[in-house]
Amino acid sequence: MVSIDSLVLQIARQALLLVVLISGIPIVLSMMAGVIVSVFQAATQIQEQTLTFVPKMIMVFGSLAIGGYWMIAQLVRYTEGLFNLIPDISRGL
């Protein structure tokens, strides 16, 4: 028998893991683009502040365009799991 407390902690852990997994991909790609542009700026001594914004934006939108379907599928699967738990919770587990 699973208690309500452990179920809530399990749901919260799954939610946080899902947030890290889904948001991690665009963030890591954006950081990689930032490092590459920073190295380029240091090598060429170009100190334009807006130069880092465009590659980061392209990487984030590109990762969302390529992996967006997978990200939505993960969110839908998690939400369906939450809705399937409603009858168990209402019965008191």
N, C-alpha and C positions, 0 to 999 in steps of 0.2 A: 504494500500500500504506500502510495506517494503522498506526502503531506503537501498542503497548500504552500507552505513556506519554501520547500525545496522546488516545487513547480514554478513558483514566481522567480526564484533565483535561476533556474534553468532557462526560463523564457528570456530573462534579462541577459544572461550570458550569451544565448544564441543571437539575440538582437544586437548586442555589441560586437560580436564576432562578424555578423553580417555587415554591419556598418563599416568595420575596418576592412573587410574583404572588398566590398563594393567601392568604397571611397579610396582605397589604397592604390588601385591601379592608376587612376588619373593623377593622383598626387605624386606617385613615384615617377611617372612619365614627365610630369611638369618639373619636378626637381632635376631630372636628368637633362631636360632641355635648358633649364636655368644654369646648370653647371657648365654645359657645353658652350652656351653663349657667354658666360663669365670668363671661361678660358680664352675664348675668341677675343673678347674685349681686352683682356689683360695682354694677350699677345700682340694685338694691333693698336693698343692704347686708344681705342674708340670708347669714349665715356658717355654714350647716349643712354639715358635712363629708360626710354621707351623701347629700346631694342630687345630687352628680355621679355617684354609683355607679349608680343606677337607670337614667338615660337611656343611659349607656354600655353597660350590660348589655342593654338593649332593642335598641340599635343592633347590637351584636355578634350576639345571637341572631337578630335579624331578617335580618341579612346572611347568616348561615349558613343560615337557613331558605329564603331566596330563592335564594342562589347555591350552596347546598350540592351540588346535583346537578351543576352545572358543575365545582365544585371536585373532587368525587369522580371525575368523568369525566376530568379532567386528570391526576389521580394514577394512575388505571387505565391511561390511555394511556402515561404515562411508564413504569410498571411493565411493561407489555406490551413496550415497546421494549427494556427491560433484559433481559427473558427471551428476546427474539428475538436478542439479542447473544451469548447463552451459547454457541451452536454455533460462532460465528465466533471467539470467544475460545478455546474448547477446541481449535480447529484451528490456533491460533496466528496468526489473522488471515491 
